[in-house]
Amino acid sequence: MVKGSTQPNYATVANILPVCASFDKNVAYHCGRQIHSYVLQWPELSADVSVCNALMSFYLKVGRMKEAESLFWAMDARDLVSWNAIIAGYTSNGEWLKTLHLFGNLVSLETLLPDSVTMVSILPACAQLENLQVGKQIHAHIFRHPFLFEDTSVGNALVSFYAKCGYTEEAYHMFSIMHKKDLISWNSILDAFGEKRHHSRFLSLLHLMLKLGIRPDSVTILTIIRFCASLLRIEKVKEIHNYSIRAGSLLSDTAPTVGNAILDAYSKCGYMEYANKMFQSLSEKKNLVTCNSLISGYVGLGSHHDANMVFSAMSETDITTWNLMVRVYAENDCPEQALELFSELQARGMKPDAMTIMSLLPVCTQMASVHLLSQCHGLCL
């Protein structure tokens, strides 16, 4: 087309960039850069807001935040799509302060009214910063605009915001006055009560959700599993395990998220026979989290032999794995093995963290080693 007599227009660019973004990131970036270079050759394209928005969205999808940012500030004119794209980009990259700053710039314009997309991007930033003041100001703005207040995705974002800031009652109030609730709404409020261990409220909401005929998804199931594990009630873990099998959650779990959560729940309850059965049933789906969860269960029981059997068979480890192994030996009168593992993890280029040091402190006491204690202190500095 470029070589022929037909010149690409804004629609061509807007349609081709998402195709480029679907390629491998390096290939995608190369293709996108070529299109961007072509756009710059034609003033009518480079000045078109929709073309610039498409380019910005492309750069964000391939993880090129700096290019997206430069493009945004170079635009002669910006619409709400432009602002929403860059705000969402900052949020997805964890640049919370920049997100809030840019939102402030948007509001100060007074020519563009933030919409539901804006709110869904800005509220997570407020939650991450635990900025209750700004979050409440946004809530007040939403309340004054019915088209926002009646939007389910905005309501869900508010529920999540209050829950993550630790204001469970406010989260519940928001949930209760929502015009329309979807599964995300229920998952958010269940997670809020589960995190705070409000057992009776969690169970009553779950029963109401099931009574209303709302079918749990994998997120709901993970929330219930974590809740059961926090209760240390093995019969409840078995119950949700059976439900997961009936619902097909374990079969559809390509990454073993639900399976790992069930295994972890059994381990936390000290029910290692079932944890082991779960471990074996995951077969080729096993990953690093699976192994660490099983080791953690053995650590809780003080069984360094069983923990070491899992550890020795692992093809991949991380600092969590090594910390668990150091801890199980340190807490069970095996200081030499704990020190040997501590030396080996450093030799492998891993950096000890706070958990490593906490695990080693019993060894310092057992061996009455001032030198080791000084070494641990040095790692803390």
C-alpha positions in Angstrom: 0.0 0.0 0.0 2.8 2.4 1.0 4.6 1.6 -2.3 1.4 2.2 -4.3 -0.6 5.3 -5.2 -3.0 4.9 -2.2 -1.8 6.9 0.9 -2.5 5.4 4.3 -4.8 7.6 6.5 -5.5 7.8 10.2 -7.7 4.7 10.1 -4.9 2.7 8.5 -2.4 3.6 11.2 -5.0 3.1 14.0 -5.8 -0.4 12.7 -2.2 -1.6 11.9 -0.6 -0.6 15.2 -2.6 -3.1 17.4 -1.5 -5.9 14.9 2.2 -4.8 15.4 1.7 -4.9 19.2 0.7 -8.5 19.1 4.1 -9.6 17.8 7.2 -10.4 19.9 8.1 -7.2 21.8 11.3 -6.5 19.9 9.8 -7.2 16.5 6.7 -5.2 17.5 8.8 -2.2 18.6 10.8 -2.3 15.3 7.5 -2.4 13.3 5.9 0.4 15.4 9.0 2.6 15.0 8.8 2.3 11.2 5.2 3.3 11.2 5.9 6.2 13.6 8.7 7.3 11.2 6.3 7.2 8.3 3.7 9.2 10.3 6.2 11.9 11.0 6.7 12.4 7.2 3.1 13.4 6.8 2.0 16.5 8.8 -1.7 15.6 8.4 -1.1 12.3 10.1 1.4 13.5 12.8 -1.1 16.2 13.8 -4.1 13.8 14.0 -5.1 13.1 17.7 -6.4 9.6 16.9 -3.1 8.7 15.2 -1.1 10.0 18.2 -3.3 8.1 20.6 -2.9 4.9 18.6 0.9 5.3 18.7 0.9 6.1 22.4 -1.3 3.0 23.1 1.1 0.9 21.0 4.2 2.1 22.9 2.4 1.4 26.2 1.5 -2.2 25.1 5.1 -3.0 24.2 6.4 -1.6 27.5 8.0 1.6 26.1 6.7 4.1 28.7 9.3 6.8 27.9 8.3 6.9 24.2 4.7 7.1 25.1 5.4 9.9 27.6 7.4 11.9 25.0 4.7 11.5 22.4 2.0 12.6 24.9 3.8 15.8 25.8 4.7 16.6 22.2 1.0 16.4 21.1 -0.4 19.8 19.9 -3.9 18.7 21.1 -5.0 16.0 23.5 -8.4 14.5 24.0 -9.7 12.4 26.9 -8.4 9.2 25.2 -4.9 10.7 25.3 -5.1 11.5 29.0 -6.6 8.1 29.9 -4.0 6.2 27.9 -1.0 7.9 29.7 -2.6 7.8 33.1 -3.3 4.0 32.6 0.3 3.6 31.4 1.7 5.2 34.6 -0.6 3.0 36.7 0.4 -0.2 35.0 4.1 0.7 35.5 3.6 1.4 39.2 4.4 5.1 38.9 1.7 6.1 41.3 2.8 9.7 42.1 3.1 10.5 38.4 -0.4 9.1 37.9 -1.8 11.5 40.6 0.1 14.4 39.3 -1.2 13.9 35.7 -4.7 13.4 37.0 -4.4 16.8 38.7 -3.3 18.3 35.4 -6.3 16.8 33.7 -8.8 18.1 36.3 -7.3 21.6 36.2 -8.0 21.9 32.5 -11.7 22.1 33.2 -12.4 21.4 29.5 -12.4 17.6 29.7 -14.5 15.7 32.2 -12.8 12.5 33.5 -14.8 9.4 32.7 -15.1 5.8 34.0 -11.8 4.8 32.3 -10.0 7.6 34.2 -11.5 6.6 37.5 -10.6 3.0 37.1 -7.0 4.0 36.5 -6.6 6.7 39.2 -8.2 4.9 42.2 -5.6 2.0 42.2 -2.9 4.7 42.4 -4.6 6.3 45.5 -4.9 2.8 47.0 -1.2 2.0 46.5 -0.2 5.3 48.0 -2.9 4.9 50.7 -3.9 8.4 49.9 -7.3 8.5 51.5 -7.8 12.2 51.1 -7.4 12.2 47.3 -9.4 9.0 47.1 -12.3 10.6 49.0 -12.2 13.7 46.8 -12.5 11.4 43.7 -15.4 9.6 45.4 -17.1 12.9 46.0 -16.6 13.8 42.3 -18.0 10.4 41.3 -21.0 10.9 43.6 -21.8 14.3 41.9 -21.9 12.7 38.4 -24.6 10.0 38.0 -23.0 8.6 34.8 -20.0 7.7 36.9 -21.8 6.7 40.1 -24.0 4.2 38.3 -21.0 2.6 36.4 -20.2 -0.8 37.9 -16.5 -0.7 37.0 -16.2 2.6 38.9 -18.1 1.2 41.9 -15.7 -1.8 41.9 -12.7 0.5 41.8 -14.1 2.4 44.9 -14.7 -0.9 46.8 -11.2 -2.0 46.0 -9.7 1.4 47.0 -11.3 1.5 50.4 -10.5 -2.2 51.1 -6.8 -1.8 50.2 -6.6 1.3 52.4 -8.0 -0.9 55.3 -11.4 0.8 55.4 -13.5 -2.3 55.2 -16.8 -0.7 56.4 -16.5 2.0 53.8 -15.8 -0.6 51.2 -18.9 -2.5 52.3 -21.0 0.6 52.3 -19.9 1.4 48.7 -20.7 -2.3 47.7 -24.2 -2.1 49.3 -25.3 1.0 47.4 -24.0 0.0 44.0 -26.8 -0.1 41.4 -25.5 -3.1 39.6 -23.0 -5.6 41.0 -21.0 -8.1 39.0 -18.7 -11.0 40.0 -15.8 -8.5 40.4 -17.9 -6.6 43.0 -18.5 -9.7 45.0 -14.9 -10.9 44.7 -13.6 -7.5 45.9 -15.8 -7.3 49.0 -15.2 -11.0 49.9 -11.4 -10.3 49.6 -11.8 -7.3 51.9 -13.5 -9.2 54.6 -11.2 -12.2 54.2 -8.1 -10.0 54.6 -9.5 -8.6 57.8 -10.6 -12.0 59.0 -14.2 -10.9 59.5 -15.3 -14.5 59.4 -19.0 -14.2 60.0 -19.4 -11.3 57.5 -17.4 -13.2 54.9 -19.5 -16.4 55.2 -22.8 -14.5 55.2 -21.8 -12.6 52.0 -20.6 -15.8 50.4 -23.9 -17.6 51.2 -25.9 -14.6 49.8 -23.8 -14.6 46.6 -24.5 -18.3 46.1 -28.2 -17.9 47.0 -28.5 -15.2 44.3 -27.2 -17.7 41.8 -23.8 -16.0 41.1 -21.3 -18.6 40.1 -17.8 -18.3 41.6 -14.8 -18.0 39.3 -11.2 -18.9 40.0 -10.7 -15.5 41.8 -13.6 -16.3 44.1 -12.2 -19.8 44.8 -8.7 -18.4 45.6 -10.3 -15.9 48.0 -12.2 -18.7 49.7 -9.1 -20.9 49.9 -7.1 -18.1 51.6 -10.0 -17.5 54.0 -10.1 -21.2 54.9 -6.4 -21.3 55.4 -6.6 -18.3 57.8 -9.1 -20.2 59.9 -6.8 -23.3 60.0 -10.0 -25.4 59.5 -9.0 -28.5 57.5 -12.6 -29.5 56.8 -13.3 -26.2 55.1 -10.1 -26.6 53.0 -11.3 -30.0 51.9 -14.8 -28.6 51.1 -13.4 -25.9 48.8 -11.0 -28.5 47.3 -13.9 -30.7 46.4 -15.8 -27.8 45.0 -12.8 -26.8 42.8 -12.7 -30.3 41.4 -16.5 -30.3 40.6 -16.2 -26.8 39.1 -13.3 -27.9 36.9 -11.1 -25.1 38.3 -8.1 -27.4 38.7 -8.4 -28.7 35.1 -8.7 -25.3 33.5 -5.8 -23.9 35.7 -3.0 -23.7 33.1 -0.7 -22.1 35.6 -1.5 -24.0 38.8 -2.8 -21.0 40.8 -5.8 -22.7 42.4 -3.8 -26.0 42.9 -1.0 -24.1 44.6 -3.4 -22.2 46.8 -5.0 -25.5 47.9 -1.6 -27.1 48.6 -0.6 -24.0 50.6 -3.8 -24.2 52.6 -3.2 -27.8 53.5 0.4 -27.0 54.4 -0.7 -24.1 56.7 -3.1 -26.4 58.4 -0.2 -28.9 58.9 -2.1 -31.6 56.9 0.9 -32.7 54.9 -0.6 -36.0 53.7 -3.1 -34.0 51.6 -0.6 -31.4 50.7 1.6 -34.1 49.2 -1.3 -35.6 47.3 -2.0 -32.2 45.8 1.7 -31.8 45.0 1.7 -35.1 43.1 -1.6 -34.4 41.3 -0.2 -31.2 39.8 2.5 -33.4 38.1 4.0 -31.4 35.1 2.1 -28.2 36.2 4.3 -27.9 39.3 6.3 -24.6 39.5 8.5 -22.8 42.0 5.5 -21.6 44.1 4.2 -25.3 44.3 7.6 -26.5 45.7 8.0 -23.5 48.1 4.5 -24.1 49.5 5.2 -27.8 50.2 8.6 -26.9 51.8 6.9 -24.2 53.9 4.5 -26.9 55.3 7.4 -29.1 56.3 9.2 -26.1 57.9 6.1 -25.5 60.0 6.2 -29.1 61.2 10.0 -28.9 61.8 10.6 -31.8 59.3 14.0 -30.8 57.8 14.4 -34.2 56.2 11.1 -34.0 54.1 11.8 -30.3 53.3 15.3 -31.3 52.0 13.8 -34.1 49.8 11.7 -31.5 48.0 14.5 -29.0 47.9 17.0 -31.5 46.4 14.6 -32.4 43.6 14.0 -28.8 42.5 15.4 -27.6 39.2 14.7 -23.9 40.0 15.0 -22.1 43.3 14.7 -18.5 44.6 15.6 -16.6 47.8 12.3 -17.8 49.4 13.3 -21.4 48.9 16.7 -20.9 50.4 15.3 -18.9 53.3 12.9 -21.7 54.1 15.7 -24.3 54.1 18.0 -22.1 56.3 15.1 -21.6 58.7 14.1 -25.3 59.0 17.7 -26.3 59.8 18.2 -23.3 62.1 15.0 -24.0 64.1 15.7 -27.7 64.5 19.2 -27.7 66.0 21.1 -28.2 62.8 23.3 -25.0 62.8 26.0 -26.4 60.5 23.5 -27.3 57.7 21.9 -23.8 58.1 25.3 -22.1 57.8 26.3 -24.3 54.8 23.1 -23.3 53.0 23.7 -19.7 53.9 27.2 -19.8 52.4 25.9 -21.6 49.3 23.1 -19.1 48.5 25.7 -16.3 48.6 28.1 -18.3 46.4 25.3 -18.6 43.9 25.0 -14.8 43.7 21.8 -14.5 45.7 21.5 -11.5 48.1 20.3 -12.4 51.6 17.2 -10.5 52.6 15.6 -9.7 56.0 14.0 -13.2 56.2 17.4 -14.8 55.7 18.8 -12.8 58.6 15.8 -13.6 60.8 16.3 -17.3 60.0 20.0 -17.2 60.9 19.5 -15.5 64.3 18.8 -18.8 66.2 22.1 -20.2 64.7 24.0 -17.2 66.2 22.4 -18.0 69.6 23.1 -21.7 69.4 26.7 -21.3 68.3 27.3 -18.2 70.5 29.0 -16.7 67.5 29.8 -13.0 67.8 31.4 -13.2 64.3 28.2 -14.6 62.7 26.1 -12.0 64.5 28.4 -9.2 63.2 28.1 -10.6 59.7 24.3 -10.6 60.0 24.4 -7.1 61.3 26.6 -6.0 58.4 24.1 -7.4 55.9 21.3 -5.4 57.5 23.2 -2.1 57.0 
